Amino acid sequence: DKPKFLKMAALDHKDSKFKAAVTGYKYVAPPLSLFEKLFLDSFWNAVAQFYPSWLAPNLITVVGFLFVIAATACAYIFAPTLDGSLKPEHYYFIALCIFLYQTLDGTDGKQARRTKSGSALGEIMDHGFDALSATLIPLAASNALGLGIESFWLWVCIAMTQMCFFFSNLSMLHRGQQKILLFDVMEVQWATILILVVTGMKGSSFWNDTKLPVPSFLHSLKFDGMGAFAQDDIIDFTSGFISLKTLILGGIVIGCFLNYLQLCLECLTTYLVDKSKQPAHVRSKVTGTGLFSLLKQYLLIHFYVILLLVSFKAICALVTEDRRRYAALRTFGWIVTCAFGDLMNRILLMRIGHVPLPKIPQNIVLMMFFTFACKEDLALKGKLEQQIFGLYWYYPVAFLIAMNHLSFFMESINHVAIVLGRNVFKIKTE
């Protein structure tokens, strides 16, 4: 029997509250970001016209995610340490995969509206796969800057991307409509595509070798994490110059942080106005809404991010053999992907089906186990790995987290599909 803090309300498509929430759910389209206003929305509308009427939007969503998997596999296979050693064609391939993912992600909703097949089921599928992509795309694209899988800044970028995605989706729960900023995920994806294409032409060293002068008042600054940063992670202005690589990293981190603050405030301001001005679902005290619930959600995502960064540092410090450490970090990329995806699925189901969150999702507990187990890496190498056919011990942990996420994701889709009387990959005809 699971401890109380791990328990989550069981999914049951026969439950009257769950059925009422799912059947009554209405999606409110968010405002468009800058690039969507300029050209993406028109482009996606044009692409969607070529889709046959029998093509299910959820199938488009899945195919789009397969391109993200392909990009990540390319990065992991041909540059296992993500050090920028890919060939030009690999960078072009990853850029193409991101473009195709974005196009399919932008047109699945267009197809749903064309075929009048939009539903809560499509939103769980769409946002569920987007949550996984929020981690995998930075991992795949990091080769362009030659960061390396041991770079602190890579994992900071992943953490900040996940936080922005989390709060953007949380804004739907508390505001009733997703908050999309002028410079949002679509703009970041296009910047990523551009960087990958330039890297294919110039090589990953281009970004580090190209220096720009910095103002003289910054010449005394040096950020080394109070001695905790590895040499390649130190940001040093004392030479009077800064690399394009550092400038891009700074832009990503600062931009994500500013977006994170704005999204946090957007959720919070819902509860700082007079109750009569709050959204109807908030006044009705729908599951997950309310200031106290919001604060708990804030604590949960910040605890997760701290755990992510602590786990990364634990791997670097405690797994002493290079080959094992690189394998552990690659595995950790999948662990973080599935743990965050699982957290977001639970947020989605809370919003769509009014299913309460557990106090601590199971995959976060498994991440904590992974962190503590790194301290015993050598002991586990000698004992546990003999029992699992010589495999690194962190592979079973990653497999367990992935299966836990996949089972809950599939269960959610199945129950919502049953309530709506829909086939996941077929358009319902009247």
C-alpha positions in Angstrom: 0.0 0.0 0.0 1.4 3.4 -1.0 2.2 6.0 1.7 -0.4 8.7 2.0 1.7 11.5 0.5 2.2 9.4 -2.7 -1.5 8.6 -3.2 -3.5 10.2 -6.0 -7.2 9.9 -6.5 -7.8 6.8 -8.6 -8.9 7.5 -12.2 -12.4 6.2 -12.9 -14.3 7.1 -16.1 -17.5 6.1 -14.2 -16.9 8.7 -11.5 -19.6 11.4 -11.9 -17.3 14.3 -10.9 -14.7 13.2 -13.4 -17.2 12.7 -16.2 -18.8 16.1 -15.6 -15.4 17.8 -15.6 -14.2 16.1 -18.8 -17.4 16.5 -20.8 -17.9 20.1 -19.6 -14.3 21.1 -20.4 -14.0 24.0 -22.9 -10.6 25.0 -24.3 -10.0 28.7 -24.6 -7.4 29.5 -27.3 -4.5 31.6 -26.0 -3.3 34.8 -27.7 -0.7 34.5 -30.4 3.0 35.2 -29.9 5.1 37.5 -32.1 6.1 34.9 -34.8 2.6 33.4 -34.8 1.2 36.8 -35.6 3.8 37.6 -38.2 3.8 34.3 -40.2 3.4 31.0 -38.3 -0.4 31.1 -37.9 -0.9 31.7 -41.6 1.6 29.1 -42.5 0.0 26.5 -40.2 -3.4 27.2 -41.7 -2.0 26.7 -45.2 -0.4 23.4 -44.2 -3.5 22.1 -42.5 -5.4 22.5 -45.8 -3.4 19.6 -47.2 -4.4 17.2 -44.5 -7.1 14.7 -45.5 -10.3 14.9 -43.6 -9.8 11.4 -42.1 -6.4 12.3 -40.5 -6.9 12.4 -36.7 -5.2 15.4 -34.9 -3.8 13.1 -32.3 -1.9 11.2 -34.9 -0.4 14.4 -36.1 0.7 15.1 -32.5 2.4 11.7 -32.1 4.2 12.0 -35.5 5.5 15.4 -34.4 6.8 14.0 -31.2 8.6 11.2 -33.1 10.7 13.9 -34.8 11.8 15.1 -31.3 12.8 11.6 -30.5 14.7 11.4 -33.7 16.6 14.6 -33.0 17.5 13.5 -29.5 18.6 10.1 -30.7 20.8 11.7 -33.3 22.5 13.9 -30.7 23.0 11.0 -28.2 24.3 8.5 -30.8 26.7 10.7 -32.8 27.9 13.0 -29.9 27.2 11.0 -26.7 28.8 13.7 -24.5 26.9 16.6 -26.3 30.2 18.3 -26.8 29.5 19.7 -30.3 31.3 17.0 -32.2 28.4 16.3 -34.6 28.9 16.5 -38.4 27.2 19.4 -40.3 24.5 17.0 -41.6 23.6 16.1 -38.1 23.0 19.7 -37.1 20.8 20.2 -40.2 18.9 17.1 -39.4 18.2 18.2 -35.8 17.1 21.6 -37.1 14.8 20.0 -39.6 13.3 17.7 -36.9 12.6 20.7 -34.6 10.9 22.6 -37.6 8.8 19.6 -38.5 7.8 19.1 -34.8 6.8 22.7 -34.5 4.8 22.6 -37.7 2.9 19.4 -36.7 2.4 20.8 -33.2 1.0 24.0 -34.7 -1.3 22.2 -37.2 -2.8 19.5 -35.0 -5.1 22.1 -33.5 -6.0 23.5 -36.9 -6.9 20.0 -38.1 -9.1 19.5 -35.0 -11.0 22.7 -35.8 -11.3 21.8 -39.5 -12.8 18.4 -38.6 -14.7 19.6 -35.5 -12.9 16.9 -33.5 -11.3 19.1 -30.8 -11.7 17.8 -27.2 -10.0 17.5 -23.8 -8.4 14.3 -25.2 -6.5 16.2 -27.8 -5.3 18.7 -25.2 -3.9 15.9 -22.9 -2.1 14.4 -25.9 -0.8 17.7 -27.2 0.4 19.2 -24.0 1.6 15.8 -22.7 4.0 15.4 -25.6 5.0 19.1 -25.4 6.0 18.6 -21.8 8.5 15.8 -22.9 9.7 18.0 -25.8 10.5 20.8 -23.4 13.4 18.7 -22.1 14.4 16.8 -25.1 14.8 19.7 -27.5 17.4 21.6 -25.3 19.3 18.3 -24.9 19.4 17.7 -28.6 20.2 21.3 -29.5 22.9 21.8 -26.9 25.5 20.3 -29.2 25.3 23.5 -31.3 27.0 25.5 -28.6 29.3 22.6 -27.6 28.2 22.8 -24.0 28.8 19.2 -23.0 26.6 17.0 -20.9 28.6 18.0 -17.8 27.8 21.7 -18.3 25.9 23.3 -15.4 24.4 25.8 -17.8 22.8 23.0 -19.9 20.9 21.8 -16.9 20.0 25.3 -15.8 18.5 26.0 -19.3 16.5 22.7 -19.1 15.3 23.7 -15.6 14.3 27.2 -16.7 12.5 25.8 -19.8 10.6 23.4 -17.7 9.6 26.1 -15.2 8.3 28.4 -18.0 6.3 25.5 -19.5 4.9 24.6 -16.1 3.7 28.1 -15.2 2.4 28.7 -18.7 0.1 25.7 -18.3 -0.6 26.6 -14.7 -2.0 29.9 -16.0 -4.8 27.9 -17.7 -5.8 26.4 -14.4 -5.9 29.6 -12.5 -6.8 32.2 -15.2 -8.9 30.1 -17.5 -6.7 30.9 -20.4 -3.1 30.1 -21.1 -0.7 33.1 -20.9 1.4 33.4 -24.0 4.1 36.1 -24.0 5.1 38.1 -27.1 8.4 36.2 -27.2 7.5 32.7 -26.3 8.4 29.1 -27.1 7.9 29.5 -30.9 10.4 32.3 -31.0 12.9 30.2 -28.9 12.4 27.2 -31.3 13.2 29.4 -34.3 16.3 30.8 -32.6 17.3 27.3 -31.9 16.8 26.2 -35.5 18.9 29.2 -36.7 21.7 28.4 -34.3 21.8 24.8 -35.5 21.9 25.8 -39.1 24.8 28.3 -38.5 26.6 25.6 -36.5 26.2 23.2 -39.4 27.9 25.8 -41.6 30.5 27.2 -39.2 31.0 24.4 -36.6 30.3 24.5 -32.9 33.6 26.3 -32.1 32.3 29.4 -34.0 30.2 30.4 -31.0 33.1 30.2 -28.5 35.8 31.6 -30.8 33.7 34.7 -31.8 34.3 37.4 -29.2 32.6 40.7 -28.6 33.8 43.6 -26.5 32.1 44.3 -23.2 31.7 47.7 -21.5 34.6 48.7 -19.3 32.5 48.8 -16.1 32.0 45.0 -16.4 35.7 44.1 -16.7 36.0 43.3 -13.0 33.2 40.7 -13.1 33.7 37.0 -12.9 31.0 34.5 -12.1 32.4 31.2 -10.9 29.6 30.0 -8.6 31.8 30.8 -5.6 34.3 28.2 -6.8 31.7 25.5 -7.6 31.7 25.9 -11.4 33.8 23.8 -13.7 36.3 25.8 -15.8 34.1 25.8 -18.9 31.1 27.1 -17.0 32.8 30.2 -15.6 31.6 33.5 -17.0 34.6 35.8 -17.1 34.5 39.4 -18.2 38.0 40.3 -17.0 39.5 39.9 -20.5 37.3 42.7 -21.8 35.6 40.3 -24.2 32.7 37.9 -24.2 32.0 35.0 -26.5 28.8 34.6 -28.5 28.3 31.3 -26.7 28.2 33.1 -23.3 26.0 35.8 -24.8 23.5 33.3 -26.1 23.5 31.4 -22.8 23.0 34.6 -20.9 20.1 35.5 -23.1 18.4 32.1 -22.6 18.8 32.1 -18.9 17.8 35.8 -18.3 14.9 35.6 -20.9 13.5 32.4 -19.3 13.9 33.9 -15.8 12.0 37.1 -16.8 9.2 35.0 -18.5 9.1 32.8 -15.4 8.6 35.8 -13.1 5.9 37.2 -15.4 4.0 33.9 -15.6 4.3 33.5 -11.8 2.7 36.9 -11.3 0.0 36.2 -13.8 -1.2 33.2 -11.8 -0.8 35.1 -8.5 -2.7 38.2 -9.6 -5.9 36.0 -10.1 -6.2 36.0 -6.3 -5.1 39.6 -5.7 -8.3 41.1 -7.2 -11.8 41.3 -5.8 -13.5 37.9 -5.7 -16.3 39.2 -8.0 -13.6 39.8 -10.7 -12.1 36.3 -10.4 -12.9 33.7 -13.1 -16.0 31.7 -12.5 -14.2 28.4 -12.0 -12.0 30.0 -9.3 -15.0 31.4 -7.5 -16.5 27.8 -7.7 -13.4 26.5 -6.0 -12.6 23.9 -8.8 -10.0 21.4 -7.8 -6.5 22.9 -7.9 -7.6 26.5 -7.7 -7.3 28.8 -4.7 -4.4 30.7 -3.3 -3.3 27.9 -1.0 -3.4 25.4 -3.9 -1.3 27.8 -6.0 1.3 28.1 -3.3 1.5 24.3 -3.0 2.0 24.1 -6.8 4.7 26.8 -6.5 6.5 24.8 -3.9 6.3 21.5 -5.8 7.9 22.9 -9.0 10.6 24.7 -7.2 11.4 21.6 -5.1 11.6 19.6 -8.4 14.0 22.1 -10.0 16.2 22.2 -6.9 16.2 18.4 -7.0 17.2 18.4 -10.7 20.2 20.6 -10.1 21.3 18.8 -6.9 21.0 15.5 -8.8 23.2 16.8 -11.6 25.8 18.0 -9.2 25.7 14.6 -7.3 26.3 12.7 -10.5 29.3 14.9 -11.4 30.8 14.8 -7.9 30.1 11.2 -6.9 30.3 9.1 -10.1 34.0 9.2 -10.5 34.6 7.0 -13.6 34.3 9.1 -16.8 32.5 6.5 -18.8 30.0 5.8 -16.0 29.4 9.5 -15.3 28.6 10.3 -19.0 26.3 7.3 -19.1 24.6 8.4 -15.9 24.1 12.0 -17.2 22.6 10.7 -20.5 20.3 8.5 -18.5 19.5 11.4 -16.2 18.3 13.3 -19.3 15.6 10.7 -19.9 14.8 10.6 -16.1 14.3 14.4 -16.0 12.2 14.2 -19.2 9.8 11.5 -17.9 9.7 13.0 -14.3 8.7 16.4 -15.6 6.3 14.9 -18.2 4.6 13.0 -15.4 4.3 16.1 -13.3 2.7 18.0 -16.2 0.3 15.2 -17.0 -1.0 15.4 -13.4 -1.4 19.1 -13.7 -3.3 18.6 -17.0 -5.5 16.0 -15.5 -6.2 18.2 -12.5 -7.3 21.0 -14.8 -9.3 18.8 -17.2 -10.7 16.1 -15.0 -10.5 17.8 -11.5 -8.2 15.0 -10.2 -6.2 16.2 -7.2 -2.4 16.1 -7.2 -0.6 13.8 -4.9 1.6 15.8 -2.4 4.7 14.4 -4.0 4.4 12.6 -7.4 6.0 9.2 -7.5 8.6 10.0 -10.1 10.0 12.8 -8.0 10.5 10.3 -5.2 12.3 8.1 -7.7 14.5 11.0 -8.7 15.4 11.5 -5.0 16.4 7.8 -4.8 18.5 8.3 -7.9 20.3 11.2 -6.2 21.0 9.4 -3.0 22.1 6.2 -4.9 24.8 8.2 -6.7 26.8 8.3 -3.4 26.9 4.5 -3.5 27.8 4.2 -7.2 30.9 2.0 -6.7 29.1 -0.3 -4.2 26.1 -0.6 -6.6 28.5 -1.3 -9.4 29.9 -4.3 -7.5 26.6 -5.7 -6.1 23.5 -4.6 -7.9 24.9 -4.6 -11.4 25.9 -8.3 -11.1 22.2 -9.0 -10.6 21.0 -7.1 -13.7 23.3 -8.6 -16.3 26.1 -6.1 -15.9 23.9 -3.1 -16.8 24.5 0.2 -15.1 22.2 0.5 -12.1 20.8 3.8 -13.3 19.2 2.2 -16.3 16.6 0.3 -14.3 15.8 3.5 -12.3 15.3 5.4 -15.6 13.2 2.5 -17.0 11.0 2.5 -13.8 10.4 6.3 -14.1 9.6 6.0 -17.8 7.2 3.1 -17.3 5.5 5.0 -14.3 5.0 8.0 -16.5 3.9 6.0 -19.6 1.4 4.0 -17.6 -0.2 7.1 -16.0 -0.2 8.9 -19.4 -1.9 6.0 -21.2 -4.4 5.5 -18.3 -5.3 9.2 -18.5 -5.8 9.1 -22.2 -7.9 5.9 -21.9 -10.3 7.2 -19.3 -10.8 10.5 -21.0 -11.4 8.8 -24.3 -14.0 6.5 -22.7 -15.9 9.4 -21.2 -15.9 11.3 -24.5 -16.8 8.1 -26.5 -13.8 8.7 -28.8 -11.1 6.7 -30.5 -7.7 8.3 -29.9 -6.6 8.0 -33.5 -9.9 8.2 -35.3 -12.1 11.1 -36.0 -15.5 10.7 -34.5 -18.2 10.9 -37.2 -21.7 12.1 -36.2 
